Amino acid sequence: MTHLLPAIAWTLIHFCWQAAAIAAVYGAASLLLSRRSSQTRYAVALAALLAMLASAAVTFGWQLRANAAPAHSSISHDATMAAAPSRFQQTVAPTVARAALAISADAASPSLPALLPWIDGFWLMGVFVLSLRSLGGWWLIRRLRASANSAIPAAVSASFQRIASALGLRRPIELAVSGNVSGPITVGFLRATVLLPICALTSLSPDELEVVLAHELAHVRRADFLWNLVQTFAETVFFFHPAVWWIGSCLRNERELCCDDLALKVCPNPVIYARALFHLEEQRSRQPRLAMALDGNGSRSTLRLRILRILGEPVAHAGHSPSRAFSISVAIAGLLILVFPSSQVLASLHPPKANTLAAATVVAFPRIVAPVPQEPTPAPTPAPDPVVAAPVAPEPTPAPQEQPPAPEKPAAGTRASAGNGSTYIDRMKAAGYDVDLDKYIALKIQGVTPEYAHQMSQIGFGKLSADDLIACKIQGVSPEAIAEMKKQGLEVSSVHDAISFRIFSVTPEFIAGMKAAGFTNLSTKELVGLRVQGVTPEYARSITQQYPGATVEDIVKTKIFNIDADFIASAKAHGFNNLKLEKLVQLRISGLLDDEK
């Protein structure tokens, strides 16, 4: 135990600059790979996280070995260095020379080893708190699995099995429905379970539900739950380092993109996929994120970018966002700050005894300082210090190499040609629709193009709103359809009339039938009112045969109270002859005939 706690503390100290260095390299690599596949970017992010764990494990083993070494080994090591000053000066002196002044200053102040117990205490407290969070998530997952309902409709279960087979999954995977989740989640590794919210079965179409199932099964296919456990472990043990959380966030984003790509191979309709995500987000309520589950519950902005990416829109990759660029800059700056004064930290790999430190400083200090002004040749050797930031240097050079392919696909609308309005959002803005991102997504999902918006603005009703365009597209209202309505005798005074005609099936056949029943020159409101109540030309004809002077309002009223030819015949059979429609309605409301019957 006397060697374990100092080894942990020194491992945490070394991890500060090690993680910063790995994050800086990963930041530069992610910029270079921004145009590669999501799987490639995910593999690089996962490799960076595993490199952090590996560096900490190697450092911990080294520290245990160094702290467990007998005291005489340290003394003999100092004696060896004193006996071979030339070799020591050639290898170590150039690197430690600039930190010698700081080391001598620290000799007069409380030594760093005195802080090691405090470092261990802070770390143990943080790990304990985050472990409670992970255990709470695990307990909640068990509760969700136990309370879920495995009674799934046969059609949904068949789709689930078909998609699992298409993805090459041979082991059994459970599908259940839970009313305690607001979005689909995947839990478990050896015995995986996909939990669907009830709203997924009630609000999604069969096609939309299939793409949701494909996304969740993609998590199982990729063993994402296992890697999520590794990520949760790293975030728990190294909770104090921002680089770990940053790479963890990148991992989650890239993981969802990988599953999107894999799901689209099974269900290759991006519009249905985007619509399913959009509908689920509308149904999603606030819920705590489960660290031990794959719920894909990112922020709204992340979901919007996913939807735009699925729809084929050229969105800026997360690696190019200002916040991420700032994070990379902070990581590099932190790395430089940590590396320059780290000479004394690096010296702890062979920590001398406290009484030996002062002597070593007195003996070694003159030997380190003396050669510096006399030997100009070692001067280039300190240059490797700034090389830590070298991975960032290639950032400007790959950019021109990645840019040329963009003009090869002008129809895709790359950001390079955004000034010409080549992207969907830019073209919609050029058409006069400067709306928020949610509206752009809804417009794109429903297939509203700038050309369609321009055509609809030329039919005589002025510029339509985004919601009107969406409603027109959903109902199949187009300039041609409106022209056909007018040609068939329908009075279309606005797009809302055309939409109402489409929704309630006000067709030329219906109008012709109502004219044959004696109702001519019906207004748009009257036509829609008749269709809303389910009035057919046959029903209107049966009422007018009994009451030739019946108006449209009378027809609607009789339909509301279910007064048909059978009820009129029943009233007459009971002696209620020559009743006006108003009296007939009152007779139906009173229920006298029902009591008599």
N, C-alpha and C positions, 0 to 999 in steps of 0.2 A: 504493500500500500504506500510505503514511503517513496517508491519510485513511480507508482502509477499516477498519482495526482500531478506531480510536476510534469510528467510526460504528456498528460492531457492538456495542461495549461500551455506548454510550449507548442504542442500541435495546433491548438487554437490560434496562437500568435502567428505561427508560420502560415496557417491557412488564410489569414487575412491577405497577405500578398500573393499567395498561390492562387486563390480564387479570383483575385483581381486580374492576375496575368491571364488565367484561362478565359475569363469573361472578355478581356480585351481582344484576345485571339479569336474567340467566338464572334464577337461583334464585327470584326473585320471580315471573317469568313461568311457571316450571314449577309453582309452587304454584297459580297462577291457572288453569292449563290441565290440572290433574290429572284432571279429568273428561272431557277431550277425547280424541279417538282417539289411538292409539299413533303413527300417521303424523304427526299434528300435533305431538306432543311430540318426535318424532324430528327433524322439520324445524326446530323451535326450537333443539334441542341442536346440530344441524349448523350452523345459522346462527350460533350463539354461537362455535363452533370456527372457522368461516370468518372471523368478525369479528375474532377474535384474530390470525389470520394476516394479515388485511388491515391491521389497525392496526400490526402489526410491519413489514409491507412499506412502508407509508406513512411510518412513523417512520424507517426505514432510508434511504429515498430523501431525506427531509428532512435527515437528518444528513449524508449524503454531500454534499448541496448546501451545507449550512452550513459543513462542514469544508473544502470545496474553495474557498470564497470567499476572495478575497485579503484580506490583513491590513488594507489601508486601508479596506475596506468596514466592518470592525468599528469602526475609529476614527471613520469618518464617521458611523456609526450612533450612537456615543456622543456625538459632537458635535451631532448632530441632536436627540438627547434633551436635551442640556444647553441647546441653543438654544430648545427649546420645553418648558419645565418645566411649564407649566400643562396642556398636553395629556398629557404623561407622567404627571402627578399624577392626572389624571382617569381614566386608563385602567388604569395598571399599579400606581400607588401603593397603592390600597386593598387589592389582593390580596397585595402583597409586604410590606406594612407589618408584619404580625405575624411574618413570617419574617426581618425585617431583623436582629434580634438574633442569630438563628442564623447568618445569613450573615457577620456581623462576627466571630462566634466562629470560624467555619471559616476565616476569612482568616488567623487566627493559627496554625492547625493545618495539617498536610499536606493539600494540596488533593485533591479527589476525582479529578481527572484522573490523579493518580499511581497510583490503583488500577485504572485501565482495563486495563493489560496483564495484571494478575492476573485480572480478570473474563474477558478473552478467553481466557486459558489454561485457566481452570476450565471455561468453556463448550465449548471445543474438545475437552477431554478427555472430558467427558460425551457430547458428540455422537459422538465416535469410539467409545466403548464401546457406546452404544446402536445405532450403525450396524452394529457387528459382530454384535449380537444380531439385527438385521433381516436382514443378509446370511446369517447362519446359518440363520434361518427360511426364507429363500428357497432356500438350498441343500438344506435338508431337504425342502421341498416338491417340488423337482425329483427328489430321490431317491424320494419316495413315488409320484410320477406315473410314474417310469420303472419301478418295481418292481411297480406295481399290475397286476392281472389284468383284462383287458377282456372276458374270456369270461363273460358274464352270462346267466342262464337266460332263455329266450325270453319267458316270462310277465312277468318283472321288466322286461325291456327294453321290452316292449309297454306296460306301465303307465307307464314313464318317458316314453316318447314321447307317450302320451296326455295325461299331466299337463302336459308341456311345451307341447303345442298348446293346452290349456285356459288356460294362463297367457299365451298370446300370444307364445311364444318361437319364432322362426323360424330362428335360426342353430343350427348343430349343437352339441350339448353332449355331452361324453363321460361315460359312466358306467363305473366300474371298482370292483373289490373289492381291498382291501388288508388283509393280516394285521398291518400295523404301526400301524394306527390303532384306537383304542378307541371312537370315535364318528364319525358321518358328518361330513365336512367338504367345503367347496366352495373350490376354488382356481382362479385364473386369471380374466381379464376378457375378452379377445378370444377366447381358446380356453379356455372354462370346462370344468372337470372336477369331477364329484361322486364322491368316494371313500367307499365304504361299508365298514364293518368286516365281517369274516366272520360275526360273531355276529348282525348284522342280517338276514342271509339264513337263519340257522339257528334263531334264537330268536323272530323276529317273524312274525306271521301275515301273509298277503297284504294285508289291509286296513291293518294297522299299518305295513307296509313302504311302502305307498302314501302315507300321511301324512308319513312321514319324507322320502320323495322330494319330495313337494310342498313341504315346508319348505325343503329345499336348493335346489330350483328357484326358490323365491320369492327367495332371495338373488341368483340370477342375474338374475331378472326386474327386480329393483330396483337392479342394478349396485352391490351392496353391496361387492364386492371392490375396486372403484375408490375408493369413499369410504373404505374401510378403509385403503387406501394413503395417502390424504390424512391420515387420522387418525394413522396410524403416523408419517408425516413430522412432523406437529405435535408429537407426543409425544417424538419424537427431538430436534427442534430446541429445544423449550421444556421439556425434561425437568425443569428446576429449579422449575417453578411447579406447586403442587398443584392449582390451578384447572384446568389443562389435563388432568391425569389424572382429575380428578373429572368433568369434562364428557365425557371419553373413556369413562369407565365408564358414564355415563348413556346415551351413544350406543350402546354395545354392548347394554345391557339393552333399550332401546327398539327397536333393530334386530331383536332376536329376537322381541319382541312383535309388530312389524309383520309379520314372516314368519309367525308363528303365525296372525295374522288373515287373511293372504293365503292360507295353506295351508288354513284352514278353509272358505274360499269354494269350493275345489276338492273337498275331502274334508270334508263338513260334519258329521262325527260326532265331537263333542268327547270322548266316552268312549274311542273307539278311539285318538284322538290322545293323550289323557292316558296311556292304557295303554302306548302305544308309547314315550313319553318315560320313563315309569316303568321299563319293561323295559330300555331302553338305559342308564339310569343304573345299574341293577343289574349290567349287563354291563361298564360302563365301568371301566377301570383307570386308574391314575395315569399321566398323560402330560404333557409340557411343552406349554404353550399356544403355538400358532404365531401370532406377531404378524402374519404375512403371509397367514394363512388364516382363513376363516370357519368356526370349529369350534363356536361356540355353547357352549363349555365353561365355563359359569359355575359359581358355587358351588352347593352342594346347596340352600342356602336360596333362591337365585334360581330354581333349577329347581322347587322346591316351589311357590313363588309363581306361576310360570308354569302349573304343572299346575292349581292351584286356580283361577287365572284362566280357563283353558280350560274347566274344569268349571262355570264360571259363578258361582264363589264370590266374594263381595265382599271382595277383599283390599285392604289399605292400599297405595296407590301409593308407589313409592320416594321420591317427593318429600315424603311425609308421615312418613317414618321418622325416628326420633330422630337417627340418624347423619347423614342428609342435612341435617336442620335444623341440626345442629351445624356441618356443612360450610358451609352458607350463612352462618351466624353468623360463622364464622372468616373467610370471604371478605369479608364486610362490615367486620368489625373490621380485617382486614389492609388493606382499601381505605382506611379512615379513617386508619389509622396511616401509610400511605404518602402519602396526599394532603396531610395537614397539613404535614409537613416537605418537601414536594416543590417548594416555591417555587424553591429553588436548583437543583433538577433541571430544572424547567421553563425556568429561565433559560439552560440549556445549549443550547436550540434555536438561539440565536445566541451561541455561546461566544466571549467576548472573550479576548484574549491575557492571559497571566499578569501582565504588567506593567500592563495596562490595568485588571485587576480591582480592584486596590487603589485606584487613582485613582477608578474608577467608584464604589466603595463610599464613598470620602470625599466625592465630589461629590454622589452621589444620596442618601446616607443622611439628611442634614439635610432635603432636599426631601421625602423620604417621611414622616419622622416628624412634621415640623412640622404638616402639615395635619390629622393625625388627631385631636388634641384640639380643634381649632378648628372643624372642619366636622362637625356632627352628621348632615348629610344623607348623606355616603357611608357612614355606619354600617350602613344596611341592606344595602349592597352585599356585605359579606363573607358575608351569609347564604347565597349559593350554595354555599359550601363544604360544609355538611351535606347539600345537596341530592343528593349522590352516593348517599346511602342512601335517597333518596326512593322508588325502585321497590319497596322492601320495605314501605313504609307502607300500600299498599292491601291487604296480606295479610289483615287482619281483615275488611275490608268485603266481598270477594267471597264469603267463606264463607257468610254467610246467603243470598246469591243462588244458590249452588250447592246448598244444603241442601234447599230446598223440593221439588225434583223427587223426592227420595228417598221421601216417603210415598206418591207416586203408584203405586209398585210394591212393596207390602208383601210380596208373595210372593217377590221376589228376595232378601229378607233383607239389607237395608242395615245398615251399622254403626250408624246412628242408632237402630235398633230392636234392637240386639244385646242390650240388657237384657231384652227379651221373648223371647229365644231364637229369633229369626227366622232366623239364619244356620244353615247345616248343622252347623258345629262346635258352636255354642251349643246347638242342639237335641240333638245327640248327647251333649253334656255333661249336659244336662238328663235324658237317658235313662239316665245313669249310666256313660257311656263317656268318661272323661278320659284319653285316650291321647296319644301323640306325634303330630306332624304327618304322618309317613310312614303311620301307621296310618289317620289320617283320610283321607288321599289314597287309600289302598287300599280303604277302606270305600266312599268316594264313587265310585271307578272301578267297583267291582263292583255298584253300585246298592243298597247297604245303606242304608235310610232309618231314621230314628228310629222310625217306625211299625212297620217290619218287626222292629227289635230288640225293641220292646215286645211284639209278638205272639209272637215266639220265646221270650220270657221267661215266657209264660203257658201253655206246653204241658206244664209239669210237670217240667222238667229244670233249673229255676233260671235265674239270669242267665248267659248265654253270654259267653265271652270274645270279643274283637274278631276273633281268628283263626278261632274257631268260626263266627261270623257270616259272615265272608268265605267260608269253606269251604261253609257251608250255601247261601249265595246262588249260588255258582258251580255247585254240584251241583243246584240247583233244589229244595232242601229247604225246605219251608214248613209251617206248621201244618196246612194242608189236605192237603199231600202225606203228612205223618206220619199224619194221621187216616185217609187212604186206605190206607196200608200196614197199619195195625192192623186196619182193616176187612177187608182181604184175607188176614188171618191171619199177618202178619209180626210177629215179636216185636221191638219197638223199645223198648229200655230206656234209650237215650241218643241224642243227636243224632249221635254217632259211628256208631252202628248205622245210622241213616238215611243218613248220608253214605256209609258202606260199601256199603249196598244200592244206592245210586245209582251209585257209581263202578263197581262190579262187576256191575251189571245183575241184581241179585237181584230178579226180578219174580214176581208171583203165578203166571205161566205156568211159570216155572222150578220153583217149589215144587210146583205140581200135577204136573209131569212127574216130579219126583223121588219124589213119593208114589206115582205109578203104577208106578215102578220098584221099589217096595218100601221106600223110605226115608221114614219118617214121623217127626214130632216132631224135626226137625232144629233144632239151636241156631243162633243167629246166627253164631257162630264157624265151625260146620261148613258152613253155607250159603256164607259168604264164602270159606272154604277151597276148596270145590268150584269156585266160579266163578273164583277166582284161578288154579287149575290148568287151567281150560278144560273142566271136566267138563260134559257135556251129559246130559240124561235118556236119550237114546239110547245113549250110551256106557255109562252105569251099568246100563242094562237088558241090554246085551250081556255085561257081566261077570257080572251076577247069574244070567244064564241058564247060564253055564258053572260058576259057583261060587255056588250059592244062599245060602250063609251069609256072603257078603262084607259087610264093614262099610264105613262111610264112610272110615275110614283105609285100608282095602284098596283102595277105589276111587281114592283120591287117590294112593296109592303106585303103582298100576298105570299111572295117567295120567302120573305123573312119569317112569316108565321106559318109556313108550310101549308098554305091553302091551295089545294090542287083540285082537279075535277072530282076525285073520289070524295073529298071532304064536302064539296058543294052538293054532290048527289046524296050524301049521308044527311046533310042538313035538310034538304028538301024532303027526304023520306021521313023525317021526324016532324014535318009540318012547318018548317021554316022556309016558306016560299017568298019569293020576291024580296029577298033581303039585299040591301045595298052592300057593296064591298066593305064599307065602314062597319056595318052591323055584323057582317060575316067575320071580320077580324075580331070584333068584341066577343062574338060567340066562341071563336077559337081560344081567345085569352081566358074566357070564363071556365072552359073545360066541361061544359054541360054535356056535350055529346060523349065525351070520354067517360063521364060518370054513368050516363045512360047505357053506354056500351058495357 
